[in-house]
Amino acid sequence: MNGSQKIAIVGAGNLGIAIAKGIVEKGLRAPAEIILTRRHVHELAIYEKEGFLISADNKVVVAQSRIIFLCVQPNQIDALLVEIKSEITADHILVSVITGVSLDRLKDKLIPKCQLIRAMPNTAIALGQSMTCLASNGSNGALELVVTLFQTLGLTMIIEERLMQAATVLGASGIAFFMRYLRAATQAGVQMGFDTEEAQLIAVQTAKGAASLILENQSHPEVEIDKVTTPQGCTIEGLNEMEHQGFSSSLIKGVMTSFNKINQMKS
Ligand SMILES: NC(=O)c1ccc[n+]([C@@H]2O[C@H](COP(=O)([O-])OP(=O)(O)OC[C@H]3O[C@@H](n4cnc5c(N)ncnc54)[C@H](OP(=O)(O)O)[C@@H]3O)[C@@H](O)[C@H]2O)c1
């Protein structure tokens, strides 16, 4: 075992903090067993008050931890790898959540010896509601361990690494896509006479209910749509108008545009 069983979040920004909070929320680790790092370490003072350990010294933190989440931006990873390379050992499990950075690129830059996993969660991880896709290019127990960890923070799926860009768009960018739907539905609700808060609550709880119907009934969206569309009723009329205006088409085109963009990024 390298160092302790501490978890390090290297690059504790939006996603890193969400992961740390989710881990504590689910009782997997106490805050004192999680070390958060960033260069502007003063920005982490509020988390230190919550009991997390904080540091600006990635090398020391890596030496003190076993599971290391790499949560920096894609253009920050190369400098970080140069910095921590000397501290990495075969016992370390490195989990990269960095968009578009392949396992091969990490391996080349680093550490053929340590266990590498790529994970793509989304920001709902802070509430234990993430969809996390994971890939690993080695057969080792580390993937199992990391999957177990992410399973407590939502749902997980092990995928081939070639699908990681698609998983990023569907699962991580997907949060933004659904938020835009919720905002639009809220605006429609306001136009029909609700206050913004009322309209938003109705839209959000309805979206949650719709997702639960699929997740819990294991049914198909069209089966659930059939249940709420009466012949000549208002729902089918609205649905058809949405399709005439290109609803499904614009969604698919938007997702594919994100996918094309992510594929142009350096991996
Ligand atoms: N947000 C999402 O929904 C989401 C979902 C899946 C994956 N991702 C991926 O997750 C990564 C992080 O995203 P994010 O939204 O959390 O970005 P972010 O808020 O910008 O967080 C990155 C953090 O890394 C820190 N940092 C940069 N260089 C560092 C270094 N050398 N040592 C220590 N800390 C360093 C930055 O703080 P300082 O400047 O103070 O160092 C910053 O707080 C990205 O690669 C993104 O593609 C994001």
The ligand as an SDF file (V2000), in Angstrom:
LIG
                    3D

 48 52  0  0  0  0  0  0  0  0999 V2000
  -17.9480   19.9840  -14.8990 N   0  0  0  0  0  0  0  0  0  0  0  0
  -18.4300   18.8630  -15.4210 C   0  0  0  0  0  0  0  0  0  0  0  0
  -19.6190   18.6140  -15.5320 O   0  0  0  0  0  0  0  0  0  0  0  0
  -17.4780   17.7700  -15.8480 C   0  0  0  0  0  0  0  0  0  0  0  0
  -17.9860   16.4960  -16.0730 C   0  0  0  0  0  0  0  0  0  0  0  0
  -17.0950   15.4830  -16.4380 C   0  0  0  0  0  0  0  0  0  0  0  0
  -15.7490   15.7920  -16.5950 C   0  0  0  0  0  0  0  0  0  0  0  0
  -15.2940   17.0570  -16.4170 N   0  0  0  0  0  0  0  0  0  0  0  0
  -13.8540   17.3190  -16.5580 C   0  0  0  0  0  0  0  0  0  0  0  0
  -13.3670   17.4910  -15.2570 O   0  0  0  0  0  0  0  0  0  0  0  0
  -12.2740   18.4050  -15.2660 C   0  0  0  0  0  0  0  0  0  0  0  0
  -12.5320   19.5100  -14.2740 C   0  0  0  0  0  0  0  0  0  0  0  0
  -13.6700   20.2370  -14.6310 O   0  0  0  0  0  0  0  0  0  0  0  0
  -14.2190   21.3770  -13.7000 P   0  0  0  0  0  0  0  0  0  0  0  0
  -15.4760   21.8710  -14.2980 O   0  0  0  0  0  0  0  0  0  0  0  0
  -14.2040   20.9240  -12.2840 O   0  0  0  0  0  0  0  0  0  0  0  0
  -13.0460   22.4850  -13.8980 O   0  0  0  0  0  0  0  0  0  0  0  0
  -12.5510   23.6050  -12.8860 P   0  0  0  0  0  0  0  0  0  0  0  0
  -13.6650   24.0570  -12.0210 O   0  0  0  0  0  0  0  0  0  0  0  0
  -11.7930   24.6130  -13.6810 O   0  0  0  0  0  0  0  0  0  0  0  0
  -11.5260   22.8320  -11.9490 O   0  0  0  0  0  0  0  0  0  0  0  0
  -10.1940   22.5850  -12.2600 C   0  0  0  0  0  0  0  0  0  0  0  0
   -9.3890   22.9050  -11.0130 C   0  0  0  0  0  0  0  0  0  0  0  0
   -8.0640   22.4540  -11.1800 O   0  0  0  0  0  0  0  0  0  0  0  0
   -7.2240   23.3380  -10.4520 C   0  0  0  0  0  0  0  0  0  0  0  0
   -5.8620   23.1750  -10.9690 N   0  0  0  0  0  0  0  0  0  0  0  0
   -5.3630   23.5010  -12.1700 C   0  0  0  0  0  0  0  0  0  0  0  0
   -4.0690   23.1690  -12.2880 N   0  0  0  0  0  0  0  0  0  0  0  0
   -3.7400   22.5790  -11.1050 C   0  0  0  0  0  0  0  0  0  0  0  0
   -2.5550   21.9950  -10.5990 C   0  0  0  0  0  0  0  0  0  0  0  0
   -1.4240   21.9590  -11.3150 N   0  0  0  0  0  0  0  0  0  0  0  0
   -2.5880   21.4800   -9.3700 N   0  0  0  0  0  0  0  0  0  0  0  0
   -3.7120   21.5180   -8.6180 C   0  0  0  0  0  0  0  0  0  0  0  0
   -4.8680   22.0510   -9.0480 N   0  0  0  0  0  0  0  0  0  0  0  0
   -4.8770   22.5630  -10.2710 C   0  0  0  0  0  0  0  0  0  0  0  0
   -7.8340   24.7140  -10.6560 C   0  0  0  0  0  0  0  0  0  0  0  0
   -7.5930   25.5730   -9.5660 O   0  0  0  0  0  0  0  0  0  0  0  0
   -6.3020   26.5380   -9.5100 P   0  0  0  0  0  0  0  0  0  0  0  0
   -6.3550   27.4020  -10.7190 O   0  0  0  0  0  0  0  0  0  0  0  0
   -6.4950   27.2760   -8.2190 O   0  0  0  0  0  0  0  0  0  0  0  0
   -5.1370   25.6240   -9.4980 O   0  0  0  0  0  0  0  0  0  0  0  0
   -9.3350   24.3790  -10.6860 C   0  0  0  0  0  0  0  0  0  0  0  0
   -9.9150   24.5900   -9.4160 O   0  0  0  0  0  0  0  0  0  0  0  0
  -12.1410   18.9170  -16.6870 C   0  0  0  0  0  0  0  0  0  0  0  0
  -11.0900   18.2340  -17.3350 O   0  0  0  0  0  0  0  0  0  0  0  0
  -13.4740   18.5940  -17.2960 C   0  0  0  0  0  0  0  0  0  0  0  0
  -13.3270   18.3520  -18.6690 O   0  0  0  0  0  0  0  0  0  0  0  0
  -16.1190   18.0480  -16.0100 C   0  0  0  0  0  0  0  0  0  0  0  0
  1  2  1  0
  2  3  2  0
  2  4  1  0
  4  5  1  0
  4 48  2  0
  5  6  2  0
  6  7  1  0
  7  8  2  0
  8  9  1  0
  8 48  1  0
  9 10  1  0
  9 46  1  0
 10 11  1  0
 11 12  1  0
 11 44  1  0
 12 13  1  0
 13 14  1  0
 14 15  2  0
 14 16  1  0
 14 17  1  0
 17 18  1  0
 18 19  2  0
 18 20  1  0
 18 21  1  0
 21 22  1  0
 22 23  1  0
 23 24  1  0
 23 42  1  0
 24 25  1  0
 25 26  1  0
 25 36  1  0
 26 27  1  0
 26 35  1  0
 27 28  2  0
 28 29  1  0
 29 30  1  0
 29 35  2  0
 30 31  1  0
 30 32  2  0
 32 33  1  0
 33 34  2  0
 34 35  1  0
 36 37  1  0
 36 42  1  0
 37 38  1  0
 38 39  2  0
 38 40  1  0
 38 41  1  0
 42 43  1  0
 44 45  1  0
 44 46  1  0
 46 47  1  0
M  CHG  2   8   1  16  -1
M  END
$$$$
